[in-house]
Amino acid sequence: MPLSEYEQRVLEQMEQQLTSDDPKLVNTFQGRASSSVRRWLLTGAGALVGLTVLVVGAATSLPWLGVLGFVLMFVCVVLAFSPPRRGSGPTGVVGSDGSVRPSKGRPGSGADRGGLFTRLEQRWDDRRDNRDR
């Protein structure tokens, strides 16, 4: 049963509101199904190949081949259950009307440019400064 015009408008307004309220959530749900299936298929195939190499290495009494198969299988299982890596940050800014504009700065620029150790050093310096007072 198709939606009425009123229901379609309300649904579009809800989508725009969600996009403007939480753009990260919207980006998380968009386009993930096909990459997730492809990821599971590739890692599953890799794990099967690793298992096959492990069995062949054990059957031919070649321990290095068995170890290679185990490592391949282990890496594929770890990749299958690890969270997928996303881009380095948001790709745009969501306007009040729900449209997405490209961001002006580079992702990763600004305060988080230095990485983990820079942030840790900054925190250490802040703590030391607060103790001296």
C-alpha positions in Angstrom: 0.0 0.0 0.0 1.6 3.3 -1.1 2.0 6.2 1.3 -0.3 9.2 1.0 1.2 12.6 0.0 0.9 13.8 3.6 2.7 10.7 4.9 5.5 11.2 2.3 5.9 14.8 3.4 6.0 13.9 7.0 8.6 11.1 6.3 10.7 13.6 4.3 10.6 16.1 7.1 11.6 13.4 9.6 14.5 12.4 7.4 15.7 16.0 7.1 15.4 16.5 10.9 17.4 13.3 11.6 20.0 14.4 9.0 20.4 17.8 10.7 20.3 16.4 14.2 22.8 13.5 13.8 24.7 13.4 10.5 27.1 10.7 11.9 24.2 8.4 12.5 22.9 8.9 8.9 26.4 8.4 7.5 26.7 5.2 9.5 23.5 3.7 8.0 24.0 4.8 4.4 25.7 2.3 2.0 26.8 -0.2 4.6 24.9 -3.3 3.6 26.8 -4.1 0.3 30.2 -3.4 1.8 29.4 -5.5 4.9 28.3 -8.5 2.8 31.4 -8.2 0.5 33.6 -7.9 3.6 32.1 -11.1 5.1 32.4 -13.0 1.9 36.1 -12.0 1.3 37.2 -12.7 4.9 35.2 -16.0 4.9 36.9 -17.1 1.6 40.3 -16.1 3.0 39.7 -18.1 6.1 38.7 -21.1 4.0 41.9 -20.7 1.9 43.9 -20.5 5.1 42.3 -23.6 6.5 43.0 -25.4 3.2 46.7 -24.3 3.3 46.9 -25.4 7.0 45.6 -28.9 6.2 47.8 -29.2 3.1 50.8 -28.2 5.2 50.0 -30.8 7.8 49.3 -33.5 5.2 52.6 -32.9 3.4 54.6 -32.5 6.6 55.7 -28.9 5.8 55.4 -27.0 9.0 56.1 -23.6 7.4 53.1 -24.1 5.1 50.9 -25.1 8.0 52.0 -22.0 10.0 51.4 -19.8 6.9 47.8 -21.2 6.6 47.1 -20.6 10.3 48.4 -17.0 10.1 46.2 -16.4 7.0 43.2 -17.9 8.7 43.8 -15.9 11.9 44.2 -12.6 10.0 41.0 -13.2 8.0 39.0 -14.0 11.2 40.4 -10.9 13.0 39.5 -8.7 9.9 36.0 -10.2 9.8 35.2 -9.3 13.4 37.0 -6.0 13.6 34.9 -2.8 13.0 35.2 -1.5 9.4 37.5 1.6 9.0 35.7 4.7 8.0 37.0 7.9 6.5 39.0 10.3 8.6 36.0 12.5 9.5 32.9 14.1 8.3 32.9 15.0 4.6 30.6 17.9 4.9 28.4 20.2 7.0 24.7 19.6 7.2 22.7 22.9 6.7 19.5 23.8 8.4 17.5 22.7 5.4 19.1 19.3 5.4 21.5 19.8 2.5 25.1 18.8 2.9 27.9 21.3 2.0 31.5 20.3 1.7 33.5 21.4 4.8 35.9 24.2 4.4 38.9 22.7 6.2 40.7 19.4 5.7 39.5 16.5 7.8 42.0 16.0 10.6 43.2 19.6 10.6 43.2 21.7 13.7 43.4 20.5 17.3 43.5 16.7 16.4 46.3 17.1 13.8 49.1 16.0 16.0 47.6 12.6 17.0 47.5 10.7 20.2 51.0 11.6 21.5 50.5 15.3 21.0 47.2 15.2 22.9 48.7 13.2 25.7 51.6 15.6 25.9 49.1 18.5 26.0 47.2 16.8 28.8 50.4 16.2 30.7 51.4 19.8 30.4 48.0 20.9 31.6 48.1 18.7 34.6 51.6 19.9 35.5 50.6 23.5 35.1 47.6 23.0 37.4 49.7 21.4 40.1 52.2 24.3 40.2 49.4 26.8 41.0 
